[in-house]
């Protein structure tokens, strides 16, 4: 019976040592949790980029189909004005 108890306690000690090593080692659970956090960050970034791509696709489609969209883009991005229009540039001091 004593031999069996020694083997059980030995197994418990080995299991605890392995558990502590896994928790504290760079390649163990710490790495798993870090990779999991990185994956979450990348998933959030991927969702934002997917939204941005969808917005850009809509803008491209509008620029291909809608003359008003072309006019608006030319005014906003290139500063184009129509003949006879006046532009007022307001600057804060």
VEXSEMI-747254 format. One record per atom (N, C-alpha, C): residue in one letter; x, y, z; atom name. Coordinates in steps of 0.2 Angstrom, whole numbers, plus 5000, padded with zeros to 4 digits. Example, Ala and Ser with C-alpha at 12.3 -4.5 7.8 and 13.67 -1.06 7.14 Angstrom:
<pts>
<pt a,<5066,4972,5039>,N>
<pt a,<5062,4978,5039>,CA>
<pt a,<5066,4984,5039>,C>
<pt s,<5064,4989,5035>,N>
<pt s,<5068,4995,5036>,CA>
<pt s,<5064,5000,5039>,C>
</pts>
This chain:
<pts>
<pt x,<5004,4994,5000>,N>
<pt x,<5000,5000,5000>,CA>
<pt x,<5004,5006,5000>,C>
<pt x,<5010,5006,5004>,N>
<pt x,<5014,5012,5004>,CA>
<pt x,<5017,5014,4997>,C>
<pt x,<5019,5008,4994>,N>
<pt x,<5022,5009,4987>,CA>
<pt x,<5017,5012,4982>,C>
<pt x,<5011,5010,4983>,N>
<pt x,<5005,5013,4978>,CA>
<pt x,<5004,5021,4980>,C>
<pt x,<5004,5023,4986>,N>
<pt x,<5003,5029,4988>,CA>
<pt x,<5009,5034,4986>,C>
<pt x,<5015,5031,4986>,N>
<pt x,<5021,5035,4984>,CA>
<pt x,<5021,5036,4976>,C>
<pt x,<5018,5031,4973>,N>
<pt x,<5017,5032,4966>,CA>
<pt x,<5012,5037,4964>,C>
<pt x,<5007,5037,4968>,N>
<pt x,<5001,5042,4967>,CA>
<pt x,<5004,5049,4968>,C>
<pt x,<5007,5050,4974>,N>
<pt x,<5010,5056,4976>,CA>
<pt x,<5015,5059,4971>,C>
<pt x,<5019,5054,4968>,N>
<pt x,<5024,5055,4963>,CA>
<pt x,<5021,5058,4957>,C>
<pt x,<5015,5055,4955>,N>
<pt x,<5012,5057,4949>,CA>
<pt x,<5009,5064,4950>,C>
<pt x,<5006,5065,4956>,N>
<pt x,<5003,5071,4958>,CA>
<pt x,<5008,5077,4957>,C>
<pt x,<5014,5076,4960>,N>
<pt x,<5020,5081,4960>,CA>
<pt x,<5022,5082,4953>,C>
<pt x,<5023,5077,4949>,N>
<pt x,<5024,5078,4942>,CA>
<pt x,<5019,5082,4938>,C>
<pt x,<5013,5080,4939>,N>
<pt x,<5007,5084,4936>,CA>
<pt x,<5007,5091,4938>,C>
<pt x,<5009,5092,4944>,N>
<pt x,<5009,5099,4946>,CA>
<pt x,<5015,5103,4943>,C>
<pt x,<5021,5100,4943>,N>
<pt x,<5026,5103,4940>,CA>
<pt x,<5025,5104,4933>,C>
<pt x,<5022,5100,4929>,N>
<pt x,<5021,5101,4922>,CA>
<pt x,<5015,5106,4921>,C>
<pt x,<5010,5107,4926>,N>
<pt x,<5005,5112,4925>,CA>
<pt x,<5008,5119,4926>,C>
<pt x,<5013,5119,4931>,N>
<pt x,<5016,5126,4933>,CA>
<pt x,<5020,5128,4927>,C>
<pt x,<5024,5123,4925>,N>
<pt x,<5029,5124,4919>,CA>
<pt x,<5025,5127,4913>,C>
<pt x,<5019,5123,4912>,N>
<pt x,<5015,5125,4906>,CA>
<pt x,<5012,5132,4907>,C>
<pt x,<5010,5134,4913>,N>
<pt x,<5007,5140,4914>,CA>
<pt x,<5012,5146,4913>,C>
<pt x,<5019,5145,4915>,N>
<pt x,<5024,5150,4916>,CA>
<pt x,<5028,5150,4910>,C>
<pt x,<5029,5144,4906>,N>
<pt x,<5033,5144,4900>,CA>
<pt x,<5031,5148,4895>,C>
<pt x,<5036,5151,4891>,N>
<pt x,<5034,5155,4885>,CA>
<pt x,<5030,5152,4880>,C>
<pt x,<5031,5145,4879>,N>
<pt x,<5027,5141,4874>,CA>
<pt x,<5021,5138,4876>,C>
<pt x,<5019,5139,4883>,N>
<pt x,<5013,5136,4885>,CA>
<pt x,<5007,5140,4885>,C>
<pt x,<5003,5140,4890>,N>
<pt x,<4997,5144,4890>,CA>
<pt x,<4998,5152,4889>,C>
<pt x,<5004,5154,4892>,N>
<pt x,<5005,5161,4890>,CA>
<pt x,<5005,5163,4883>,C>
<pt x,<5008,5159,4879>,N>
<pt x,<5008,5160,4872>,CA>
<pt x,<5001,5159,4869>,C>
<pt x,<4997,5154,4871>,N>
<pt x,<4991,5153,4869>,CA>
<pt x,<4986,5159,4870>,C>
<pt x,<4986,5162,4876>,N>
<pt x,<4982,5167,4878>,CA>
<pt x,<4984,5174,4874>,C>
<pt x,<4991,5174,4873>,N>
<pt x,<4993,5180,4869>,CA>
<pt x,<4991,5179,4862>,C>
<pt x,<4992,5173,4859>,N>
<pt x,<4989,5172,4852>,CA>
<pt x,<4982,5173,4851>,C>
<pt x,<4978,5171,4857>,N>
<pt x,<4971,5172,4856>,CA>
<pt x,<4969,5179,4856>,C>
<pt x,<4973,5183,4860>,N>
<pt x,<4971,5191,4861>,CA>
<pt x,<4973,5194,4854>,C>
<pt x,<4979,5191,4851>,N>
<pt x,<4981,5194,4844>,CA>
<pt x,<4976,5192,4839>,C>
<pt x,<4973,5186,4840>,N>
<pt x,<4968,5184,4835>,CA>
<pt x,<4962,5188,4835>,C>
<pt x,<4960,5190,4842>,N>
<pt x,<4954,5194,4843>,CA>
<pt x,<4955,5201,4840>,C>
<pt x,<4961,5204,4841>,N>
<pt x,<4963,5211,4838>,CA>
<pt x,<4963,5210,4830>,C>
<pt x,<4965,5205,4827>,N>
<pt x,<4965,5204,4820>,CA>
<pt x,<4958,5204,4817>,C>
<pt x,<4954,5200,4821>,N>
<pt x,<4947,5199,4819>,CA>
<pt x,<4943,5206,4819>,C>
<pt x,<4944,5210,4824>,N>
<pt x,<4941,5217,4824>,CA>
<pt x,<4944,5221,4818>,C>
<pt x,<4950,5221,4817>,N>
<pt x,<4953,5225,4812>,CA>
<pt x,<4951,5222,4805>,C>
<pt x,<4950,5216,4804>,N>
<pt x,<4947,5213,4798>,CA>
<pt x,<4940,5215,4797>,C>
<pt x,<4936,5216,4802>,N>
<pt x,<4929,5218,4802>,CA>
<pt x,<4929,5225,4799>,C>
<pt x,<4933,5229,4802>,N>
<pt x,<4934,5237,4800>,CA>
<pt x,<4936,5237,4793>,C>
<pt x,<4941,5233,4791>,N>
<pt x,<4943,5234,4784>,CA>
<pt x,<4938,5231,4779>,C>
<pt x,<4934,5226,4781>,N>
<pt x,<4928,5224,4777>,CA>
<pt x,<4923,5229,4776>,C>
<pt x,<4922,5233,4782>,N>
<pt x,<4917,5239,4781>,CA>
<pt x,<4920,5244,4777>,C>
<pt x,<4926,5245,4777>,N>
<pt x,<4929,5251,4773>,CA>
<pt x,<4929,5248,4766>,C>
<pt x,<4930,5242,4764>,N>
<pt x,<4930,5239,4758>,CA>
<pt x,<4923,5240,4755>,C>
<pt x,<4918,5238,4759>,N>
<pt x,<4911,5239,4756>,CA>
<pt x,<4909,5246,4755>,C>
<pt x,<4912,5251,4759>,N>
<pt x,<4910,5258,4758>,CA>
<pt x,<4914,5260,4751>,C>
<pt x,<4920,5258,4750>,N>
<pt x,<4923,5260,4744>,CA>
<pt x,<4920,5257,4738>,C>
<pt x,<4918,5251,4738>,N>
<pt x,<4914,5248,4733>,CA>
<pt x,<4908,5252,4731>,C>
<pt x,<4904,5254,4736>,N>
<pt x,<4898,5258,4735>,CA>
<pt x,<4900,5265,4732>,C>
<pt x,<4906,5267,4734>,N>
<pt x,<4908,5274,4731>,CA>
<pt x,<4910,5273,4724>,C>
<pt x,<4914,5268,4722>,N>
<pt x,<4916,5266,4715>,CA>
<pt x,<4910,5265,4711>,C>
<pt x,<4905,5261,4713>,N>
<pt x,<4899,5260,4710>,CA>
<pt x,<4895,5267,4708>,C>
<pt x,<4895,5271,4713>,N>
<pt x,<4891,5277,4713>,CA>
<pt x,<4895,5282,4708>,C>
<pt x,<4902,5282,4708>,N>
<pt x,<4906,5286,4703>,CA>
<pt x,<4905,5283,4696>,C>
<pt x,<4903,5277,4695>,N>
<pt x,<4902,5274,4688>,CA>
<pt x,<4895,5275,4686>,C>
<pt x,<4891,5276,4690>,N>
<pt x,<4884,5276,4688>,CA>
<pt x,<4880,5283,4689>,C>
<pt x,<4882,5287,4694>,N>
<pt x,<4879,5293,4696>,CA>
<pt x,<4883,5299,4694>,C>
<pt x,<4881,5303,4690>,N>
<pt x,<4884,5309,4688>,CA>
<pt x,<4885,5314,4694>,C>
<pt x,<4880,5314,4698>,N>
<pt x,<4880,5319,4704>,CA>
<pt x,<4886,5316,4709>,C>
<pt x,<4887,5310,4709>,N>
<pt x,<4893,5308,4713>,CA>
<pt x,<4899,5310,4710>,C>
<pt x,<4900,5310,4704>,N>
<pt x,<4906,5312,4701>,CA>
<pt x,<4907,5320,4702>,C>
<pt x,<4901,5323,4702>,N>
<pt x,<4902,5331,4703>,CA>
<pt x,<4904,5332,4710>,C>
<pt x,<4901,5328,4715>,N>
<pt x,<4902,5329,4722>,CA>
<pt x,<4910,5327,4723>,C>
<pt x,<4912,5322,4720>,N>
<pt x,<4919,5320,4721>,CA>
<pt x,<4924,5325,4719>,C>
<pt x,<4922,5328,4713>,N>
<pt x,<4927,5333,4710>,CA>
<pt x,<4927,5339,4714>,C>
<pt x,<4921,5341,4717>,N>
<pt x,<4921,5347,4721>,CA>
<pt x,<4925,5346,4728>,C>
<pt x,<4924,5340,4731>,N>
<pt x,<4927,5339,4737>,CA>
<pt x,<4934,5337,4737>,C>
<pt x,<4936,5333,4732>,N>
<pt x,<4943,5331,4732>,CA>
<pt x,<4948,5335,4728>,C>
<pt x,<4945,5338,4722>,N>
<pt x,<4949,5342,4718>,CA>
<pt x,<4948,5350,4718>,C>
<pt x,<4943,5352,4722>,N>
<pt x,<4941,5359,4723>,CA>
<pt x,<4938,5362,4716>,C>
<pt x,<4935,5358,4712>,N>
<pt x,<4932,5360,4706>,CA>
<pt x,<4926,5364,4707>,C>
<pt x,<4925,5370,4704>,N>
<pt x,<4919,5374,4704>,CA>
<pt x,<4916,5375,4697>,C>
<pt x,<4910,5377,4697>,N>
<pt x,<4907,5378,4691>,CA>
<pt x,<4908,5385,4689>,C>
<pt x,<4907,5386,4682>,N>
<pt x,<4908,5393,4680>,CA>
<pt x,<4902,5398,4684>,C>
<pt x,<4904,5403,4686>,N>
<pt x,<4900,5408,4689>,CA>
<pt x,<4899,5407,4697>,C>
<pt x,<4902,5402,4699>,N>
<pt x,<4901,5401,4707>,CA>
<pt x,<4907,5404,4710>,C>
<pt x,<4905,5406,4716>,N>
<pt x,<4910,5410,4721>,CA>
<pt x,<4912,5405,4726>,C>
<pt x,<4919,5405,4728>,N>
<pt x,<4921,5400,4733>,CA>
<pt x,<4923,5405,4739>,C>
<pt x,<4921,5404,4745>,N>
<pt x,<4922,5407,4751>,CA>
<pt x,<4926,5402,4755>,C>
<pt x,<4933,5404,4757>,N>
<pt x,<4937,5400,4761>,CA>
<pt x,<4937,5403,4768>,C>
<pt x,<4934,5400,4773>,N>
<pt x,<4934,5403,4779>,CA>
<pt x,<4940,5399,4783>,C>
<pt x,<4944,5403,4786>,N>
<pt x,<4950,5400,4790>,CA>
<pt x,<4949,5403,4797>,C>
<pt x,<4950,5399,4802>,N>
<pt x,<4950,5401,4809>,CA>
<pt x,<4957,5404,4811>,C>
<pt x,<4957,5409,4815>,N>
<pt x,<4963,5412,4817>,CA>
<pt x,<4968,5408,4821>,C>
</pts>
